[in-house]
Every structure is written in C-alpha cells, then in structure tokens.
C-alpha cells in the first residue's frame, strides 16, 4: 500500500542567552494513509497557521515528496 509522504519543517529563533540568538529547525516526516490526504492537509494547515503566530517562529513549511507523492 503506497502512502503519501509529507515533510513538515518549522524554523524557530531560540534565544539561549541574552546576547545570542540561534535558529533551530524541527523536521518531521509523516506518512498519510491513502484516501485521507485532504483531511490531513486541512488539519496540518490549521496547526501551521497557529504555529506561525507563536513568538520565535520564523518559518513553518509543508512539503510533499516528489518520489512518493
């Protein structure tokens, strides 16, 4: 059974010390059961929108695999 592979990337600015700012990336790979792609994308977009509003969030992107779409 072929599954949709989704890559979610969140980049946040982390203030570790008063004089240092450091960017960190969180990368998550997810496999979506065929037939549930639209449900997943709807839920993911809601999470992404909320996360983009959080302090320190620089970028949050959703990518779809071109090898295993």
Long-range contacts (C-beta under 8 A, 24 or more apart in sequence): 1-34, 2-34, 2-68, 3-31, 3-32, 3-33, 3-34, 3-68, 4-31, 4-32, 4-34, 4-37, 4-40, 4-64, 4-65, 4-68, 4-69, 5-29, 5-30, 5-31, 5-32, 5-64, 5-65, 5-67, 5-68, 5-69, 6-30, 6-31, 6-32, 6-40, 6-44, 6-62, 6-63, 6-64, 6-65, 7-62, 7-63, 7-64, 7-65, 8-44, 8-48, 8-60, 8-61, 8-62, 8-63, 9-59, 9-60, 9-61, 9-62, 9-63, 10-51, 10-57, 10-59, 10-60, 11-57, 11-58, 11-59, 11-60, 12-54, 12-56, 12-57, 12-58, 13-56, 13-57, 13-58, 14-56, 15-56, 23-58
